[in-house]
Amino acid sequence: MATADEQIRVSERIKERLEHRRREGESYNDVLERLIADTTESDFDDGFGVLSEEQGEWIRTKRAKARDERADRAERLGDR
């Protein structure tokens, strides 16, 4: 890892978003370099690993609930 030559200011919100994207051992500079490179090249893996396990589980739970609610609604509408 290199020493910082420059400093930039970012909002607390942006810092938190960068923090969520940091991989083990990465500096903020490493994260920014990776994110900038990701915008110029498209890979199948883009986006994988961005969410924490807890965030992924929250999304899976919400999707399952929405799927069940749609199925229930479709069943109710079919009974009319």
mmCIF file of the N, C-alpha and C atoms, coordinates in Angstrom:
data_MODEL
# 
_entry.id   MODEL 
# 
loop_
_atom_site.group_PDB 
_atom_site.id 
_atom_site.type_symbol 
_atom_site.label_atom_id 
_atom_site.label_alt_id 
_atom_site.label_comp_id 
_atom_site.label_asym_id 
_atom_site.label_entity_id 
_atom_site.label_seq_id 
_atom_site.pdbx_PDB_ins_code 
_atom_site.Cartn_x 
_atom_site.Cartn_y 
_atom_site.Cartn_z 
_atom_site.occupancy 
_atom_site.B_iso_or_equiv 
_atom_site.pdbx_formal_charge 
_atom_site.auth_seq_id 
_atom_site.auth_comp_id 
_atom_site.auth_asym_id 
_atom_site.auth_atom_id 
_atom_site.pdbx_PDB_model_num 
ATOM 1   N N  . MET A 1 1  ? 0.847   -1.182  0.000   1.00 0.00 ? 1  MET A N  1 
ATOM 2   C CA . MET A 1 1  ? 0.000   0.000   0.000   1.00 0.00 ? 1  MET A CA 1 
ATOM 3   C C  . MET A 1 1  ? 0.887   1.238   0.000   1.00 0.00 ? 1  MET A C  1 
ATOM 4   N N  . ALA A 1 2  ? 0.514   2.195   -0.785  1.00 0.00 ? 2  ALA A N  1 
ATOM 5   C CA . ALA A 1 2  ? 1.287   3.433   -0.891  1.00 0.00 ? 2  ALA A CA 1 
ATOM 6   C C  . ALA A 1 2  ? 0.854   4.435   0.171   1.00 0.00 ? 2  ALA A C  1 
ATOM 7   N N  . THR A 1 3  ? 1.710   5.407   0.407   1.00 0.00 ? 3  THR A N  1 
ATOM 8   C CA . THR A 1 3  ? 1.354   6.487   1.337   1.00 0.00 ? 3  THR A CA 1 
ATOM 9   C C  . THR A 1 3  ? 0.490   7.496   0.612   1.00 0.00 ? 3  THR A C  1 
ATOM 10  N N  . ALA A 1 4  ? -0.377  8.150   1.360   1.00 0.00 ? 4  ALA A N  1 
ATOM 11  C CA . ALA A 1 4  ? -1.288  9.124   0.758   1.00 0.00 ? 4  ALA A CA 1 
ATOM 12  C C  . ALA A 1 4  ? -0.515  10.343  0.303   1.00 0.00 ? 4  ALA A C  1 
ATOM 13  N N  . ASP A 1 5  ? -0.690  10.706  -0.962  1.00 0.00 ? 5  ASP A N  1 
ATOM 14  C CA . ASP A 1 5  ? -0.080  11.915  -1.502  1.00 0.00 ? 5  ASP A CA 1 
ATOM 15  C C  . ASP A 1 5  ? -1.043  13.087  -1.422  1.00 0.00 ? 5  ASP A C  1 
ATOM 16  N N  . GLU A 1 6  ? -2.317  12.796  -1.473  1.00 0.00 ? 6  GLU A N  1 
ATOM 17  C CA . GLU A 1 6  ? -3.365  13.813  -1.489  1.00 0.00 ? 6  GLU A CA 1 
ATOM 18  C C  . GLU A 1 6  ? -4.464  13.394  -0.535  1.00 0.00 ? 6  GLU A C  1 
ATOM 19  N N  . GLN A 1 7  ? -5.236  14.349  -0.124  1.00 0.00 ? 7  GLN A N  1 
ATOM 20  C CA . GLN A 1 7  ? -6.417  14.052  0.674   1.00 0.00 ? 7  GLN A CA 1 
ATOM 21  C C  . GLN A 1 7  ? -7.628  14.563  -0.074  1.00 0.00 ? 7  GLN A C  1 
ATOM 22  N N  . ILE A 1 8  ? -8.709  13.840  0.038   1.00 0.00 ? 8  ILE A N  1 
ATOM 23  C CA . ILE A 1 8  ? -9.974  14.297  -0.537  1.00 0.00 ? 8  ILE A CA 1 
ATOM 24  C C  . ILE A 1 8  ? -11.024 14.231  0.551   1.00 0.00 ? 8  ILE A C  1 
ATOM 25  N N  . ARG A 1 9  ? -12.009 15.092  0.463   1.00 0.00 ? 9  ARG A N  1 
ATOM 26  C CA . ARG A 1 9  ? -13.105 15.086  1.432   1.00 0.00 ? 9  ARG A CA 1 
ATOM 27  C C  . ARG A 1 9  ? -14.282 14.350  0.820   1.00 0.00 ? 9  ARG A C  1 
ATOM 28  N N  . VAL A 1 10 ? -14.875 13.520  1.644   1.00 0.00 ? 10 VAL A N  1 
ATOM 29  C CA . VAL A 1 10 ? -16.103 12.828  1.237   1.00 0.00 ? 10 VAL A CA 1 
ATOM 30  C C  . VAL A 1 10 ? -17.088 12.950  2.382   1.00 0.00 ? 10 VAL A C  1 
ATOM 31  N N  . SER A 1 11 ? -18.364 12.879  2.048   1.00 0.00 ? 11 SER A N  1 
ATOM 32  C CA . SER A 1 11 ? -19.398 12.954  3.083   1.00 0.00 ? 11 SER A CA 1 
ATOM 33  C C  . SER A 1 11 ? -19.372 11.671  3.906   1.00 0.00 ? 11 SER A C  1 
ATOM 34  N N  . GLU A 1 12 ? -19.977 11.726  5.063   1.00 0.00 ? 12 GLU A N  1 
ATOM 35  C CA . GLU A 1 12 ? -20.063 10.551  5.933   1.00 0.00 ? 12 GLU A CA 1 
ATOM 36  C C  . GLU A 1 12 ? -20.798 9.417   5.209   1.00 0.00 ? 12 GLU A C  1 
ATOM 37  N N  . ARG A 1 13 ? -21.827 9.781   4.436   1.00 0.00 ? 13 ARG A N  1 
ATOM 38  C CA . ARG A 1 13 ? -22.599 8.782   3.687   1.00 0.00 ? 13 ARG A CA 1 
ATOM 39  C C  . ARG A 1 13 ? -21.724 8.054   2.673   1.00 0.00 ? 13 ARG A C  1 
ATOM 40  N N  . ILE A 1 14 ? -20.891 8.792   1.950   1.00 0.00 ? 14 ILE A N  1 
ATOM 41  C CA . ILE A 1 14 ? -20.000 8.185   0.954   1.00 0.00 ? 14 ILE A CA 1 
ATOM 42  C C  . ILE A 1 14 ? -18.942 7.332   1.650   1.00 0.00 ? 14 ILE A C  1 
ATOM 43  N N  . LYS A 1 15 ? -18.418 7.822   2.762   1.00 0.00 ? 15 LYS A N  1 
ATOM 44  C CA . LYS A 1 15 ? -17.428 7.043   3.503   1.00 0.00 ? 15 LYS A CA 1 
ATOM 45  C C  . LYS A 1 15 ? -18.027 5.706   3.942   1.00 0.00 ? 15 LYS A C  1 
ATOM 46  N N  . GLU A 1 16 ? -19.261 5.724   4.424   1.00 0.00 ? 16 GLU A N  1 
ATOM 47  C CA . GLU A 1 16 ? -19.926 4.487   4.839   1.00 0.00 ? 16 GLU A CA 1 
ATOM 48  C C  . GLU A 1 16 ? -20.111 3.543   3.656   1.00 0.00 ? 16 GLU A C  1 
ATOM 49  N N  . ARG A 1 17 ? -20.474 4.102   2.504   1.00 0.00 ? 17 ARG A N  1 
ATOM 50  C CA . ARG A 1 17 ? -20.654 3.261   1.309   1.00 0.00 ? 17 ARG A CA 1 
ATOM 51  C C  . ARG A 1 17 ? -19.329 2.637   0.879   1.00 0.00 ? 17 ARG A C  1 
ATOM 52  N N  . LEU A 1 18 ? -18.252 3.424   0.966   1.00 0.00 ? 18 LEU A N  1 
ATOM 53  C CA . LEU A 1 18 ? -16.932 2.878   0.651   1.00 0.00 ? 18 LEU A CA 1 
ATOM 54  C C  . LEU A 1 18 ? -16.544 1.799   1.653   1.00 0.00 ? 18 LEU A C  1 
ATOM 55  N N  . GLU A 1 19 ? -16.839 2.052   2.922   1.00 0.00 ? 19 GLU A N  1 
ATOM 56  C CA . GLU A 1 19 ? -16.517 1.088   3.970   1.00 0.00 ? 19 GLU A CA 1 
ATOM 57  C C  . GLU A 1 19 ? -17.206 -0.257  3.711   1.00 0.00 ? 19 GLU A C  1 
ATOM 58  N N  . HIS A 1 20 ? -18.456 -0.216  3.261   1.00 0.00 ? 20 HIS A N  1 
ATOM 59  C CA . HIS A 1 20 ? -19.188 -1.456  2.967   1.00 0.00 ? 20 HIS A CA 1 
ATOM 60  C C  . HIS A 1 20 ? -18.573 -2.214  1.802   1.00 0.00 ? 20 HIS A C  1 
ATOM 61  N N  . ARG A 1 21 ? -17.877 -1.510  0.939   1.00 0.00 ? 21 ARG A N  1 
ATOM 62  C CA . ARG A 1 21 ? -17.281 -2.146  -0.237  1.00 0.00 ? 21 ARG A CA 1 
ATOM 63  C C  . ARG A 1 21 ? -15.825 -2.558  -0.016  1.00 0.00 ? 21 ARG A C  1 
ATOM 64  N N  . ARG A 1 22 ? -15.257 -2.166  1.124   1.00 0.00 ? 22 ARG A N  1 
ATOM 65  C CA . ARG A 1 22 ? -13.865 -2.519  1.417   1.00 0.00 ? 22 ARG A CA 1 
ATOM 66  C C  . ARG A 1 22 ? -13.731 -4.010  1.670   1.00 0.00 ? 22 ARG A C  1 
ATOM 67  N N  . ARG A 1 23 ? -12.719 -4.576  1.065   1.00 0.00 ? 23 ARG A N  1 
ATOM 68  C CA . ARG A 1 23 ? -12.380 -5.964  1.307   1.00 0.00 ? 23 ARG A CA 1 
ATOM 69  C C  . ARG A 1 23 ? -11.273 -6.000  2.356   1.00 0.00 ? 23 ARG A C  1 
ATOM 70  N N  . GLU A 1 24 ? -11.099 -7.139  2.958   1.00 0.00 ? 24 GLU A N  1 
ATOM 71  C CA . GLU A 1 24 ? -10.086 -7.261  4.001   1.00 0.00 ? 24 GLU A CA 1 
ATOM 72  C C  . GLU A 1 24 ? -8.724  -6.803  3.484   1.00 0.00 ? 24 GLU A C  1 
ATOM 73  N N  . GLY A 1 25 ? -8.094  -5.912  4.237   1.00 0.00 ? 25 GLY A N  1 
ATOM 74  C CA . GLY A 1 25 ? -6.759  -5.433  3.884   1.00 0.00 ? 25 GLY A CA 1 
ATOM 75  C C  . GLY A 1 25 ? -6.734  -4.295  2.885   1.00 0.00 ? 25 GLY A C  1 
ATOM 76  N N  . GLU A 1 26 ? -7.898  -3.885  2.377   1.00 0.00 ? 26 GLU A N  1 
ATOM 77  C CA . GLU A 1 26 ? -7.934  -2.808  1.385   1.00 0.00 ? 26 GLU A CA 1 
ATOM 78  C C  . GLU A 1 26 ? -7.930  -1.438  2.056   1.00 0.00 ? 26 GLU A C  1 
ATOM 79  N N  . SER A 1 27 ? -7.221  -0.517  1.439   1.00 0.00 ? 27 SER A N  1 
ATOM 80  C CA . SER A 1 27 ? -7.294  0.882   1.841   1.00 0.00 ? 27 SER A CA 1 
ATOM 81  C C  . SER A 1 27 ? -8.451  1.516   1.076   1.00 0.00 ? 27 SER A C  1 
ATOM 82  N N  . TYR A 1 28 ? -8.817  2.723   1.476   1.00 0.00 ? 28 TYR A N  1 
ATOM 83  C CA . TYR A 1 28 ? -9.860  3.425   0.718   1.00 0.00 ? 28 TYR A CA 1 
ATOM 84  C C  . TYR A 1 28 ? -9.391  3.660   -0.716  1.00 0.00 ? 28 TYR A C  1 
ATOM 85  N N  . ASN A 1 29 ? -8.114  3.929   -0.888  1.00 0.00 ? 29 ASN A N  1 
ATOM 86  C CA . ASN A 1 29 ? -7.567  4.125   -2.226  1.00 0.00 ? 29 ASN A CA 1 
ATOM 87  C C  . ASN A 1 29 ? -7.747  2.857   -3.066  1.00 0.00 ? 29 ASN A C  1 
ATOM 88  N N  . ASP A 1 30 ? -7.478  1.690   -2.453  1.00 0.00 ? 30 ASP A N  1 
ATOM 89  C CA . ASP A 1 30 ? -7.665  0.414   -3.163  1.00 0.00 ? 30 ASP A CA 1 
ATOM 90  C C  . ASP A 1 30 ? -9.119  0.242   -3.604  1.00 0.00 ? 30 ASP A C  1 
ATOM 91  N N  . VAL A 1 31 ? -10.040 0.582   -2.705  1.00 0.00 ? 31 VAL A N  1 
ATOM 92  C CA . VAL A 1 31 ? -11.465 0.458   -3.016  1.00 0.00 ? 31 VAL A CA 1 
ATOM 93  C C  . VAL A 1 31 ? -11.815 1.360   -4.196  1.00 0.00 ? 31 VAL A C  1 
ATOM 94  N N  . LEU A 1 32 ? -11.372 2.596   -4.144  1.00 0.00 ? 32 LEU A N  1 
ATOM 95  C CA . LEU A 1 32 ? -11.671 3.538   -5.225  1.00 0.00 ? 32 LEU A CA 1 
ATOM 96  C C  . LEU A 1 32 ? -11.082 3.068   -6.544  1.00 0.00 ? 32 LEU A C  1 
ATOM 97  N N  . GLU A 1 33 ? -9.848  2.577   -6.519  1.00 0.00 ? 33 GLU A N  1 
ATOM 98  C CA . GLU A 1 33 ? -9.241  2.067   -7.757  1.00 0.00 ? 33 GLU A CA 1 
ATOM 99  C C  . GLU A 1 33 ? -10.053 0.915   -8.334  1.00 0.00 ? 33 GLU A C  1 
ATOM 100 N N  . ARG A 1 34 ? -10.481 0.000   -7.453  1.00 0.00 ? 34 ARG A N  1 
ATOM 101 C CA . ARG A 1 34 ? -11.263 -1.147  -7.908  1.00 0.00 ? 34 ARG A CA 1 
ATOM 102 C C  . ARG A 1 34 ? -12.607 -0.711  -8.474  1.00 0.00 ? 34 ARG A C  1 
ATOM 103 N N  . LEU A 1 35 ? -13.273 0.213   -7.775  1.00 0.00 ? 35 LEU A N  1 
ATOM 104 C CA . LEU A 1 35 ? -14.579 0.672   -8.240  1.00 0.00 ? 35 LEU A CA 1 
ATOM 105 C C  . LEU A 1 35 ? -14.474 1.426   -9.559  1.00 0.00 ? 35 LEU A C  1 
ATOM 106 N N  . ILE A 1 36 ? -13.445 2.211   -9.705  1.00 0.00 ? 36 ILE A N  1 
ATOM 107 C CA . ILE A 1 36 ? -13.252 2.943   -10.962 1.00 0.00 ? 36 ILE A CA 1 
ATOM 108 C C  . ILE A 1 36 ? -12.968 1.961   -12.089 1.00 0.00 ? 36 ILE A C  1 
ATOM 109 N N  . ALA A 1 37 ? -12.134 0.960   -11.835 1.00 0.00 ? 37 ALA A N  1 
ATOM 110 C CA . ALA A 1 37 ? -11.839 -0.058  -12.857 1.00 0.00 ? 37 ALA A CA 1 
ATOM 111 C C  . ALA A 1 37 ? -13.096 -0.822  -13.216 1.00 0.00 ? 37 ALA A C  1 
ATOM 112 N N  . ASP A 1 38 ? -13.957 -1.087  -12.215 1.00 0.00 ? 38 ASP A N  1 
ATOM 113 C CA . ASP A 1 38 ? -15.196 -1.824  -12.469 1.00 0.00 ? 38 ASP A CA 1 
ATOM 114 C C  . ASP A 1 38 ? -16.135 -1.073  -13.390 1.00 0.00 ? 38 ASP A C  1 
ATOM 115 N N  . THR A 1 39 ? -16.045 0.243   -13.420 1.00 0.00 ? 39 THR A N  1 
ATOM 116 C CA . THR A 1 39 ? -16.949 1.013   -14.277 1.00 0.00 ? 39 THR A CA 1 
ATOM 117 C C  . THR A 1 39 ? -16.488 0.991   -15.734 1.00 0.00 ? 39 THR A C  1 
ATOM 118 N N  . THR A 1 40 ? -15.231 0.635   -15.969 1.00 0.00 ? 40 THR A N  1 
ATOM 119 C CA . THR A 1 40 ? -14.738 0.630   -17.339 1.00 0.00 ? 40 THR A CA 1 
ATOM 120 C C  . THR A 1 40 ? -14.762 -0.752  -17.958 1.00 0.00 ? 40 THR A C  1 
ATOM 121 N N  . GLU A 1 41 ? -14.840 -1.784  -17.122 1.00 0.00 ? 41 GLU A N  1 
ATOM 122 C CA . GLU A 1 41 ? -14.910 -3.149  -17.619 1.00 0.00 ? 41 GLU A CA 1 
ATOM 123 C C  . GLU A 1 41 ? -16.118 -3.832  -16.994 1.00 0.00 ? 41 GLU A C  1 
ATOM 124 N N  . SER A 1 42 ? -16.771 -4.658  -17.755 1.00 0.00 ? 42 SER A N  1 
ATOM 125 C CA . SER A 1 42 ? -17.940 -5.351  -17.237 1.00 0.00 ? 42 SER A CA 1 
ATOM 126 C C  . SER A 1 42 ? -17.616 -6.826  -17.080 1.00 0.00 ? 42 SER A C  1 
ATOM 127 N N  . ASP A 1 43 ? -17.802 -7.331  -15.883 1.00 0.00 ? 43 ASP A N  1 
ATOM 128 C CA . ASP A 1 43 ? -17.572 -8.736  -15.597 1.00 0.00 ? 43 ASP A CA 1 
ATOM 129 C C  . ASP A 1 43 ? -18.860 -9.366  -15.100 1.00 0.00 ? 43 ASP A C  1 
ATOM 130 N N  . PHE A 1 44 ? -18.952 -10.663 -15.253 1.00 0.00 ? 44 PHE A N  1 
ATOM 131 C CA . PHE A 1 44 ? -20.096 -11.398 -14.720 1.00 0.00 ? 44 PHE A CA 1 
ATOM 132 C C  . PHE A 1 44 ? -20.190 -11.210 -13.212 1.00 0.00 ? 44 PHE A C  1 
ATOM 133 N N  . ASP A 1 45 ? -19.035 -11.109 -12.560 1.00 0.00 ? 45 ASP A N  1 
ATOM 134 C CA . ASP A 1 45 ? -18.978 -11.022 -11.098 1.00 0.00 ? 45 ASP A CA 1 
ATOM 135 C C  . ASP A 1 45 ? -19.297 -9.644  -10.542 1.00 0.00 ? 45 ASP A C  1 
ATOM 136 N N  . ASP A 1 46 ? -19.559 -8.648  -11.379 1.00 0.00 ? 46 ASP A N  1 
ATOM 137 C CA . ASP A 1 46 ? -19.847 -7.308  -10.877 1.00 0.00 ? 46 ASP A CA 1 
ATOM 138 C C  . ASP A 1 46 ? -20.968 -7.360  -9.856  1.00 0.00 ? 46 ASP A C  1 
ATOM 139 N N  . GLY A 1 47 ? -20.723 -6.807  -8.697  1.00 0.00 ? 47 GLY A N  1 
ATOM 140 C CA . GLY A 1 47 ? -21.740 -6.727  -7.671  1.00 0.00 ? 47 GLY A CA 1 
ATOM 141 C C  . GLY A 1 47 ? -21.714 -7.863  -6.673  1.00 0.00 ? 47 GLY A C  1 
ATOM 142 N N  . PHE A 1 48 ? -21.090 -8.988  -7.017  1.00 0.00 ? 48 PHE A N  1 
ATOM 143 C CA . PHE A 1 48 ? -21.021 -10.095 -6.075  1.00 0.00 ? 48 PHE A CA 1 
ATOM 144 C C  . PHE A 1 48 ? -20.124 -9.707  -4.908  1.00 0.00 ? 48 PHE A C  1 
ATOM 145 N N  . GLY A 1 49 ? -20.569 -10.010 -3.710  1.00 0.00 ? 49 GLY A N  1 
ATOM 146 C CA . GLY A 1 49 ? -19.767 -9.733  -2.525  1.00 0.00 ? 49 GLY A CA 1 
ATOM 147 C C  . GLY A 1 49 ? -19.919 -8.335  -1.981  1.00 0.00 ? 49 GLY A C  1 
ATOM 148 N N  . VAL A 1 50 ? -20.786 -7.529  -2.589  1.00 0.00 ? 50 VAL A N  1 
ATOM 149 C CA . VAL A 1 50 ? -20.977 -6.155  -2.124  1.00 0.00 ? 50 VAL A CA 1 
ATOM 150 C C  . VAL A 1 50 ? -21.783 -6.129  -0.833  1.00 0.00 ? 50 VAL A C  1 
ATOM 151 N N  . LEU A 1 51 ? -22.758 -7.002  -0.727  1.00 0.00 ? 51 LEU A N  1 
ATOM 152 C CA . LEU A 1 51 ? -23.613 -7.022  0.455   1.00 0.00 ? 51 LEU A CA 1 
ATOM 153 C C  . LEU A 1 51 ? -23.026 -7.922  1.531   1.00 0.00 ? 51 LEU A C  1 
ATOM 154 N N  . SER A 1 52 ? -23.276 -7.552  2.772   1.00 0.00 ? 52 SER A N  1 
ATOM 155 C CA . SER A 1 52 ? -22.893 -8.427  3.877   1.00 0.00 ? 52 SER A CA 1 
ATOM 156 C C  . SER A 1 52 ? -23.864 -9.600  3.907   1.00 0.00 ? 52 SER A C  1 
ATOM 157 N N  . GLU A 1 53 ? -23.522 -10.627 4.658   1.00 0.00 ? 53 GLU A N  1 
ATOM 158 C CA . GLU A 1 53 ? -24.410 -11.783 4.781   1.00 0.00 ? 53 GLU A CA 1 
ATOM 159 C C  . GLU A 1 53 ? -25.751 -11.362 5.364   1.00 0.00 ? 53 GLU A C  1 
ATOM 160 N N  . GLU A 1 54 ? -25.725 -10.456 6.344   1.00 0.00 ? 54 GLU A N  1 
ATOM 161 C CA . GLU A 1 54 ? -26.963 -9.989  6.972   1.00 0.00 ? 54 GLU A CA 1 
ATOM 162 C C  . GLU A 1 54 ? -27.838 -9.242  5.963   1.00 0.00 ? 54 GLU A C  1 
ATOM 163 N N  . GLN A 1 55 ? -27.220 -8.405  5.142   1.00 0.00 ? 55 GLN A N  1 
ATOM 164 C CA . GLN A 1 55 ? -27.987 -7.679  4.130   1.00 0.00 ? 55 GLN A CA 1 
ATOM 165 C C  . GLN A 1 55 ? -28.581 -8.643  3.109   1.00 0.00 ? 55 GLN A C  1 
ATOM 166 N N  . GLY A 1 56 ? -27.801 -9.633  2.711   1.00 0.00 ? 56 GLY A N  1 
ATOM 167 C CA . GLY A 1 56 ? -28.293 -10.629 1.761   1.00 0.00 ? 56 GLY A CA 1 
ATOM 168 C C  . GLY A 1 56 ? -29.457 -11.413 2.328   1.00 0.00 ? 56 GLY A C  1 
ATOM 169 N N  . GLU A 1 57 ? -29.348 -11.796 3.590   1.00 0.00 ? 57 GLU A N  1 
ATOM 170 C CA . GLU A 1 57 ? -30.432 -12.541 4.237   1.00 0.00 ? 57 GLU A CA 1 
ATOM 171 C C  . GLU A 1 57 ? -31.685 -11.692 4.342   1.00 0.00 ? 57 GLU A C  1 
ATOM 172 N N  . TRP A 1 58 ? -31.533 -10.405 4.652   1.00 0.00 ? 58 TRP A N  1 
ATOM 173 C CA . TRP A 1 58 ? -32.677 -9.489  4.734   1.00 0.00 ? 58 TRP A CA 1 
ATOM 174 C C  . TRP A 1 58 ? -33.394 -9.436  3.382   1.00 0.00 ? 58 TRP A C  1 
ATOM 175 N N  . ILE A 1 59 ? -32.627 -9.333  2.300   1.00 0.00 ? 59 ILE A N  1 
ATOM 176 C CA . ILE A 1 59 ? -33.213 -9.280  0.959   1.00 0.00 ? 59 ILE A CA 1 
ATOM 177 C C  . ILE A 1 59 ? -33.909 -10.601 0.628   1.00 0.00 ? 59 ILE A C  1 
ATOM 178 N N  . ARG A 1 60 ? -33.254 -11.727 0.928   1.00 0.00 ? 60 ARG A N  1 
ATOM 179 C CA . ARG A 1 60 ? -33.873 -13.025 0.653   1.00 0.00 ? 60 ARG A CA 1 
ATOM 180 C C  . ARG A 1 60 ? -35.192 -13.176 1.404   1.00 0.00 ? 60 ARG A C  1 
ATOM 181 N N  . THR A 1 61 ? -35.223 -12.738 2.659   1.00 0.00 ? 61 THR A N  1 
ATOM 182 C CA . THR A 1 61 ? -36.440 -12.822 3.469   1.00 0.00 ? 61 THR A CA 1 
ATOM 183 C C  . THR A 1 61 ? -37.551 -11.970 2.867   1.00 0.00 ? 61 THR A C  1 
ATOM 184 N N  . LYS A 1 62 ? -37.214 -10.731 2.497   1.00 0.00 ? 62 LYS A N  1 
ATOM 185 C CA . LYS A 1 62 ? -38.216 -9.831  1.899   1.00 0.00 ? 62 LYS A CA 1 
ATOM 186 C C  . LYS A 1 62 ? -38.735 -10.381 0.576   1.00 0.00 ? 62 LYS A C  1 
ATOM 187 N N  . ARG A 1 63 ? -37.855 -10.947 -0.254  1.00 0.00 ? 63 ARG A N  1 
ATOM 188 C CA . ARG A 1 63 ? -38.278 -11.510 -1.537  1.00 0.00 ? 63 ARG A CA 1 
ATOM 189 C C  . ARG A 1 63 ? -39.207 -12.696 -1.328  1.00 0.00 ? 63 ARG A C  1 
ATOM 190 N N  . ALA A 1 64 ? -38.869 -13.562 -0.358  1.00 0.00 ? 64 ALA A N  1 
ATOM 191 C CA . ALA A 1 64 ? -39.715 -14.721 -0.082  1.00 0.00 ? 64 ALA A CA 1 
ATOM 192 C C  . ALA A 1 64 ? -41.087 -14.272 0.415   1.00 0.00 ? 64 ALA A C  1 
ATOM 193 N N  . LYS A 1 65 ? -41.118 -13.280 1.289   1.00 0.00 ? 65 LYS A N  1 
ATOM 194 C CA . LYS A 1 65 ? -42.388 -12.763 1.800   1.00 0.00 ? 65 LYS A CA 1 
ATOM 195 C C  . LYS A 1 65 ? -43.226 -12.182 0.664   1.00 0.00 ? 65 LYS A C  1 
ATOM 196 N N  . ALA A 1 66 ? -42.595 -11.405 -0.214  1.00 0.00 ? 66 ALA A N  1 
ATOM 197 C CA . ALA A 1 66 ? -43.315 -10.809 -1.342  1.00 0.00 ? 66 ALA A CA 1 
ATOM 198 C C  . ALA A 1 66 ? -43.847 -11.896 -2.273  1.00 0.00 ? 66 ALA A C  1 
ATOM 199 N N  . ARG A 1 67 ? -43.045 -12.939 -2.522  1.00 0.00 ? 67 ARG A N  1 
ATOM 200 C CA . ARG A 1 67 ? -43.481 -14.053 -3.377  1.00 0.00 ? 67 ARG A CA 1 
ATOM 201 C C  . ARG A 1 67 ? -44.701 -14.751 -2.771  1.00 0.00 ? 67 ARG A C  1 
ATOM 202 N N  . ASP A 1 68 ? -44.648 -14.991 -1.453  1.00 0.00 ? 68 ASP A N  1 
ATOM 203 C CA . ASP A 1 68 ? -45.773 -15.639 -0.773  1.00 0.00 ? 68 ASP A CA 1 
ATOM 204 C C  . ASP A 1 68 ? -47.022 -14.759 -0.826  1.00 0.00 ? 68 ASP A C  1 
ATOM 205 N N  . GLU A 1 69 ? -46.841 -13.462 -0.626  1.00 0.00 ? 69 GLU A N  1 
ATOM 206 C CA . GLU A 1 69 ? -47.989 -12.544 -0.679  1.00 0.00 ? 69 GLU A CA 1 
ATOM 207 C C  . GLU A 1 69 ? -48.607 -12.514 -2.074  1.00 0.00 ? 69 GLU A C  1 
ATOM 208 N N  . ARG A 1 70 ? -47.767 -12.552 -3.118  1.00 0.00 ? 70 ARG A N  1 
ATOM 209 C CA . ARG A 1 70 ? -48.296 -12.593 -4.491  1.00 0.00 ? 70 ARG A CA 1 
ATOM 210 C C  . ARG A 1 70 ? -49.073 -13.877 -4.738  1.00 0.00 ? 70 ARG A C  1 
ATOM 211 N N  . ALA A 1 71 ? -48.533 -14.983 -4.259  1.00 0.00 ? 71 ALA A N  1 
ATOM 212 C CA . ALA A 1 71 ? -49.217 -16.273 -4.438  1.00 0.00 ? 71 ALA A CA 1 
ATOM 213 C C  . ALA A 1 71 ? -50.555 -16.269 -3.703  1.00 0.00 ? 71 ALA A C  1 
ATOM 214 N N  . ASP A 1 72 ? -50.583 -15.751 -2.476  1.00 0.00 ? 72 ASP A N  1 
ATOM 215 C CA . ASP A 1 72 ? -51.836 -15.658 -1.710  1.00 0.00 ? 72 ASP A CA 1 
ATOM 216 C C  . ASP A 1 72 ? -52.853 -14.786 -2.435  1.00 0.00 ? 72 ASP A C  1 
ATOM 217 N N  . ARG A 1 73 ? -52.391 -13.638 -2.951  1.00 0.00 ? 73 ARG A N  1 
ATOM 218 C CA . ARG A 1 73 ? -53.281 -12.725 -3.657  1.00 0.00 ? 73 ARG A CA 1 
ATOM 219 C C  . ARG A 1 73 ? -53.829 -13.386 -4.915  1.00 0.00 ? 73 ARG A C  1 
ATOM 220 N N  . ALA A 1 74 ? -52.987 -14.087 -5.653  1.00 0.00 ? 74 ALA A N  1 
ATOM 221 C CA . ALA A 1 74 ? -53.434 -14.766 -6.872  1.00 0.00 ? 74 ALA A CA 1 
ATOM 222 C C  . ALA A 1 74 ? -54.452 -15.848 -6.531  1.00 0.00 ? 74 ALA A C  1 
ATOM 223 N N  . GLU A 1 75 ? -54.229 -16.551 -5.435  1.00 0.00 ? 75 GLU A N  1 
ATOM 224 C CA . GLU A 1 75 ? -55.174 -17.578 -5.024  1.00 0.00 ? 75 GLU A CA 1 
ATOM 225 C C  . GLU A 1 75 ? -56.514 -16.967 -4.636  1.00 0.00 ? 75 GLU A C  1 
ATOM 226 N N  . ARG A 1 76 ? -56.481 -15.872 -3.887  1.00 0.00 ? 76 ARG A N  1 
ATOM 227 C CA . ARG A 1 76 ? -57.722 -15.201 -3.490  1.00 0.00 ? 76 ARG A CA 1 
ATOM 228 C C  . ARG A 1 76 ? -58.486 -14.696 -4.714  1.00 0.00 ? 76 ARG A C  1 
ATOM 229 N N  . LEU A 1 77 ? -57.775 -14.122 -5.661  1.00 0.00 ? 77 LEU A N  1 
ATOM 230 C CA . LEU A 1 77 ? -58.436 -13.596 -6.858  1.00 0.00 ? 77 LEU A CA 1 
ATOM 231 C C  . LEU A 1 77 ? -59.017 -14.730 -7.695  1.00 0.00 ? 77 LEU A C  1 
ATOM 232 N N  . GLY A 1 78 ? -58.384 -15.888 -7.671  1.00 0.00 ? 78 GLY A N  1 
ATOM 233 C CA . GLY A 1 78 ? -58.890 -17.039 -8.408  1.00 0.00 ? 78 GLY A CA 1 
ATOM 234 C C  . GLY A 1 78 ? -60.135 -17.642 -7.801  1.00 0.00 ? 78 GLY A C  1 
ATOM 235 N N  . ASP A 1 79 ? -60.343 -17.404 -6.506  1.00 0.00 ? 79 ASP A N  1 
ATOM 236 C CA . ASP A 1 79 ? -61.539 -17.941 -5.808  1.00 0.00 ? 79 ASP A CA 1 
ATOM 237 C C  . ASP A 1 79 ? -62.778 -17.118 -6.081  1.00 0.00 ? 79 ASP A C  1 
ATOM 238 N N  . ARG A 1 80 ? -62.661 -15.982 -6.684  1.00 0.00 ? 80 ARG A N  1 
ATOM 239 C CA . ARG A 1 80 ? -63.833 -15.107 -6.890  1.00 0.00 ? 80 ARG A CA 1 
ATOM 240 C C  . ARG A 1 80 ? -64.739 -15.630 -7.938  1.00 0.00 ? 80 ARG A C  1 
# 
